Amino acid sequence: MTQTDLIQRAQQGEAEAIAALMNVALEKIGATAKAAMQDQWLHIVLEADKPLNPEACIEFVGTGIEQLGIDDLAAFVLYGRLIGQEQPDWIRQVELFNPEFEEDDDLTNFRAFTADEPLDTSLSRSADGWGDASNRDRQAAKERHQGVLGVASENGVKDYSQQSEEDNPTLAGPTLEYESLAAYVASRSPHLSTPQETVRHTPVLSAPTLVGDPPAKLPRKRRKKKRLPRRLLLLAVPLVMTVGIWQIWQRYFVADPTVGGGGSNPAMNGAASVTQDVFQVAVNHATRAVDLGRTANSKDEWQAAATAWEQAIAGMEQVPKAHPKYAIAQQRVTQYQKELQSVRDAHLTRIKPVRILMGEIMPKSITHDGQGRFYVANGGDTHTITVFNRNLQRTRTISDRVRLSQFGFSQFTGAPQGEPIDTAIAPQGGVWFSNQQVQKAGEKPIPINDCRPEQKHPAGFLYHLRRGGRVDGVAQVGAAPRVIATTPNGRYVLASNWCSWDVSIVNAQTRKEVRRVQVGPYPADIAIDPKSQTAYVAISGATRIAAINLETFEVRWLENVGRSPLYLSLSPDAQFLFATLKGENKLAKIKLAQPTEITYVDTEKTPQGVTLTPDGAFAYVANSGANSISKVRTRDMQVIERVPVKPFPIDLVYDSTTQRLWVACASGHVVVLQDAK
């Protein structure tokens, strides 16, 4: 459907088209519109999460109706409603017929263009004024403007012109500042946010701007139209929910069509009465994406277009099966995803594959020492730590075989092996790694996936490696140590013990455990603040994160962060904690000064490792269940790029020197990616 088609439908009184035009402007203030027509009366519901000012809404709707010049419209009824409520907060009726109203009356402070007014071709005038060009010049300008504008169908398929504003100055000509009407509503409704600035553009499906030839229904000459003067606002009548109004409300704006009269509206019926605009709002997002893509030049502008496509996709995915356009919505999801990927591939893709490292590795984690050495802990039967350099070369393979009797653990004979799981860089030099499932001679590994403290699993060990790769220290910790972390001041090394449901705090100098802190089921990743005061521990068997005071060893909790928090990363300023939520397929951004203030973004299936760029501007998430990496812009928590990798990515690190991302995949690979940010 073209722009002109939509406007023609609105001028003919089609309620769905009228609501679609309103929603483009209302989106900027977080409000939405639904509409239904009955007996030459237009019924409009305006919804927001905060109360709307009735008088401002009347002026907003009235001005739009005046611009459209809808024939045979006797009145409109406005319903103001809070999102989530069934009944309206207020109702206003406005009569439109006013034969004594003169054409030259002051209608509104907002400048608008109508179909029978010429386009301004005078470049010496501002876009808000009218030029003095001849009718011939005006018509030629209109045709050129129509030619370069391009159109978008209802499904958002682009039809770009080869011309630009530089080639044809009329492309930047008169536009409709209909968004200022929405800003006016917001300004009169103090609970709503007012847009910071008015963006001048010529929308595709937008407030009623008529570009090109007027619809055939309108004569070429100027004609008097039904208009809403300012003084007519005094005639707006507050209504109570009378029987007639109640029946209309139940018929068109509640989910059950059998309540209060049981009729149906071709545009809104059955179970779709409440959700009808879900489809249309998604279409509006797609149309906005096309509009943004038509004028985008910078990366930020293309990112705005991509975000609009993402919103369109999310909207179509929310259309329920009972909706009459459900099948179309499913097709649109696929189509919009292709459009989004096209934008990303052509204008936003920054992450490129460099190399895939493999061979005798089974990564469980990866750590970077900041000096160009990357340590990969290999689980399973490999029993090794593999070291790579920035040149993508394997420089060392370290066995986990250690004669524990030499470090005071005489119950172990020979050089038993275990399963290296994680590594951590020691500030004073060297590397720690955790080794779970260390068995005595003749013992077999015990399954630990669903382990519990009462099962008495054997203790695990932390090994300290000197720079040359030789183990020079061992510390015994709880059962099945998974993740380890060192404090920036070098005082402690911490281990989250999967099977004993606690955290071991080890003196890094004496290699002795000084405290065991109970935290709950399946503690996972650990993040420590730069001042070495607090250690945050993800409790993957719950919905909370432990915050351990490293002076008193007392625990406070970050509650209700989401299901199964698994991996953590602190922002460089330590104001925000990022957590992957395995149980919800999300990344959470927690404001530590106000832990209940949490922002979420959907990643992909089974997010695990997360790491930040040094400036904290971007987060990378390893999606183990989707075999992909998500790049998240942290300021607004938007996924801006997704990149496929080898199966089961579980951990990753970012090297700021080379701007490369190293991804550890449990399939036996380390994938190295280049990202220029």
Secondary structure, 3 states (H helix, E strand, C coil): CCHHHHHHHHHCCCHHHHHHHHHHHHHHHCCEEEEEEECCEEEEEEEECCCCCHHHHHHHHHHHHHHHCCCCCCEEEEEEEECCCCCCCEEEEEECCCCCCCCCCCCCCCCCCCCCCCCCCCCCCCCCCCCCCCHHHHHHHHHHHHHHHCCCCCCCCCCCCCCCCCCCHHHHCCCCCCHHHHHHHHHHCCCCCCCCCCCCCCCCCCCCCCCCCCCCCCCCCCCCCCCCCHHHHHHCEECCCCHHHHHHHHHHHCCCCCHHHCCCCCCCCCCHHHHHHHHHHHHHHHHHHHHHHHHCCCHHHHHHHHHHHHHHHHHHHCCCCCCCCHHHHHHHHHHHHHHHHHHHHHHHCCCEEEEEEECCCCEEEEEECCCCEEEEEECCCCCEEEEEECCCCEEEEEECCCCHHHHCCCCCCCCCCCEEEEEEECCCCCEEEEEECCCCCCCCCCCCCCCCHHHCCCEEEEEEECCCCCEEEEEEEEECEEEEEECCCCCEEEEEECCCCEEEEEECCCCEEEEEEECCCCEEEEEECCCCCEEEEEECCCCEEEEEECCCCCEEEECCCCCCEEEEEECCCCCEEEEEECCCCEEEEEECCCCCCEEEEECCCCEEEEEECCCCCEEEEEECCCCEEEEEECCCCEEEEEEECCCCEEEEEEECCCCEEEEEECCCEEEEEECCC
